[in-house]
Structures are given as structure tokens and as C-alpha cells.
Amino acid sequence: MGFAFEEIEETIRMVQSEKLDIRTITMGISLRDCSGDNANKIAEKIYDKITRKAENLVKVAEELESEFGIPIVNKRISVTPIAIVADNIKKDEFIKIASSLDKAAKNVGVNFIGGYSALVHKGFTDGDLNLINSIPQVLSETERVCSSVNVATTKAGINMDAVALMGKIIKDTAYRTKENDGIGAAKLVVFCNAPEDNPFMAGAFHGVGEGECVINVGVSGPGVVLAALSKLPKSADFGQISETIKKTSFKITRAGELIGRLAAQRLNTSFGILDLSLAPTPEIGDSIANILESMGLSKCGSHGTTAALALLNDAVKKGGVMASSYVGGLSGAFIPVSEDAGMIEAVEAGALSIEKLEAMTCVCSVGLDMIAIPGDTPYETISAIIADEMAIGMINKKTTAVRIIPAPGKKEGDYVEFGGLLGHAPVMKVNSFSPKDFIERGGRIPAPLHSLNN
Amino acid sequence: MSEQKAIISVIGVDRVGIIYNVSKLLAENNINILDISQTILKDIFTMIMIVDIKNSTNDFNILKEELKNLGENLGVKIDIQKEDIFRAMHRL
């Protein structure tokens, strides 16, 4: 069947003026066969395997960009959580493994490599603890390595010892990268119910249930959704808004699925999942906050924002799930502050607070993401922010995450600047009352009961 | 192998010779034009061509580059994309 002029024109317009892009192609590589008890050997095996598997990743992605005219913004790699691969090596040798990951990422030309991770929702192995304690050094001495730690699940509860520890790790990581506004902490995520096939950094890792090597794709398109919604009349009701988002999401997802399948085919790997997320960029017109505002909120963060986000998130999934049979990852709307021009504006205007962002995370895909807070925030407060967010994920059987940056030397109202996709952000106010005694208790918050739902 | 379709879009300020020059370049590359539609959208000249690049004498990327350069000379923006993306987005 031929194409109508309008159809062709629509696709071209989506790419050229509404910023439709494939946010990321992430190659997941299993490193389980690289484990051992000699750090040098593990590092060598890891480097060899990654550079071999991902040798053509960037080349193929660039070919596809050129042939289909859709930009692929990020080419990345995720690997088996390193705590599993290197459970048996000494604490001060973890940097060797991390440097090897960094070097391999540089060699194949990807901008981030995820999987410097540990899953400790129920307890720590010695290797887990060694890895976590090495995170500040690793994130300050490597350039492309990203780290995540899963500290809670719906089935296991919340490891509060890990929550307490992560508060310290985040602070230390930020402090060690103080020349760059604490950018190390922007490469570190704390998760509840971490997905094993998520292609988005900093939380990407290649889960133990995954195959040898897969291609996962993350699509993005807040600009396209915003443009579609802005064509609706002011009188359009929520049913029409949802319908419009669904249709747009379907088209975005189909584009991602095509690119993902072709990439997998050309790289001789299998196609994993499509993560149908609306992920903003700091560019004007590519913002989740602006979509919410287009539904009639004067500023993102006002009362009504959570409802608007719930509608958006659900409609994106409904449209996307019809378009691709293998949907996974985080799938939904991301609400990072520093990466979204509209969110930054809402914080500056005083409309958006951490508390409201926390409420919004109950209905969207990730969590408290890319939020800068004062550098002198006590670690217990950071841990308590993590605990709250983990509780939301645990009780609601969803993924939640915290990526927060205690910007060294900065106060509320100051700015941090990370550059590129990570953007810039105003330092936000945190509640000054101390949760110290609560965090110091340690132990584990038991898993919730899931009958008697409320 | 049957046809391998690509879609060429030309967007910019109207002037004499746009269709002529694009068609000429395509003919030189042994590319068959299957369909042309052209309109003025909001005062901007917009042309969409569906072409068959199966017998193209040039690699896709070189062709893309040549079209881009031609566009710069003519003061318009010329893009070429393989057809599959349109099929994926608009056809079930």
C-alpha cells in the first residue's frame, strides 16, 4: 500500500521539528563467564568480551540513523552486575574491574556502561559490600561507568542497612567529584524492584535471567506527544487526551521496534525489549513537565499534577504495548528534574517540591531522578529520602529509584551544571528535621502483605 | 530482489529547477522515481518522492550526502530515508 502525503509529512515533522528520537540502544552483555578470584584476570576477560561483542555496536547504530533518518542519541552497554562476577576479590581491587569496564566502553565508543551494580535487597555478600564501598572511588576515577544498587523488592522488603549505607555512599561520591558539582552521584541509582532489562542509565544492568547478548531499545518522544496534544482544542476532554497520547505512543514505539530489531539482526544478537518511555531532554520542547502543563495546569507541581501524570503514563503504555510484543524495562514517563526544561522552570517558580515529586513517583515509571540538594544535607536525610521512595515501590509492586545529588558547597537556590543530557538544576530544599534515629536502627523492613489491599 | 523503496523529502523556499535538479541526480545514480507529490505547505515548498534504490550505482550514504549537498546549493533541505520506517509507523 502506498503512503498518503500526510503520513510521510507527519513522520518527517516528528523527527525534524518535534525531536522524535531513539533515546538509546543498549547492548546487554552477560559477564557470568568472566568470574573468578583473580582481579587482573577478571578485568582482562571483561575487557576482551565487551570489546568483542560490542565492536560494531556504534557503527550499526550510525548506519541505522542514516538509513532511517531517526537520530539514535545514545549507544550504551549494560553488563551482569559486577558484584556477581567479582564476588570473590579484594576490596581495593574493584577499581581494576571498573577501569577495565571504562576502558572497554571507550574502546567501542559508547558513552556509558552500566552494571557496576549489586543486588542486596535481602542481604549482603562480602563481595556486595566490597563493591558498594568502592563506588565513590570508582565513580570519581572512571568516566563512563554507571552504578546501581537494588536495596528493596516487594518480595523481600527493604534492606535498611543498605539504605543507611547508600546515604553515605552518595554523599561521599558527590564529595569526591566536587569540582564538577558532584556529578559522580548522577551516575549512581538506588533501586526498589530494579528491572533486569532496563536500557536507561544510570540504572541499566544485564540481569541474571537474561541471555548471552541482547539489544534493548529505549524510545523517547515527549516533543511529539506535546505537539499532538497542542493540536487538540481546549475543550477536549480527558478521554480525547488519552486517545491522542495512545496513538502517538503507538507510532513512536513502532519506530523503536523497527530500529531495535534491525540492530539486533545486524549485530547477530537477539532483540530483547523495547522500553517505551517518554524521556525528556534539557532542550526546549522536549519536556514531560510541559506535557502535563498542556493539559491545563499553570505549572507542573500544582495540585492536579499527579493525576495528569497518571493519565499520561497509562496512555503511553496502552499505545505502546500494542505496537511491540516485547515491552519491558521501566516503560512510562521519566520525571528527572535536571534533564527537563519544564521541570527546572517549575522548581524555580516554587511550584515543584521534592515532596510533590515523591507523590508523582507513585504513578510513573522511575522515581526521584536527577534532583540536586544542598551539599551539607546529612547522610541520614538522604537515606530517609531513599527509604520513603523504596517503600513506595515495595508497597505498590513497582520499580522506584533515587538518583539524588548532594551538590558539594551548594545551598538551596544555587545551581549545578552537568552539561549534555544530564542538564542543569536548581538545588532544591529538603526537610530539615532529622530522621537520624530512624535510619540508625538498621535491619530490614519486612515485605508487605498483599491481600487486604488498600 | 524486488523494489527497495526510499522516500526523499525536499523542504524549503520555492525556486525554479528544484524538481529538475533532484531528478537529474537520481537519474545519474540509476534510481527510478516511483511517485512524486508536491505542495506548498505554509508558504514552504514541500516535495516528497518515492524512489526505488535497488539498482542505485551509489552506496546509500554517498547518495544521502550528494542529495544533502545538492540541497545546500538549491537552498532547500533534502533528506532520504528508507521506506520501512514509514511502514512501521503507519501500517499495521
Interface residues (C-beta under 8 A of the other chain):
Chain A: M1 G2 F3 F5 E7 I8 E9 E10 T11 I12 S66 E67 F68 G69 I70 K251 R254 A255 E257 L258
Chain B: I7 S9 I11 D35 S37 T39 L41 T46 I48 I50 F60 N61 K64 D79 I80 Q81 K82 D84 I85 F86 A88 M89 H90 R91
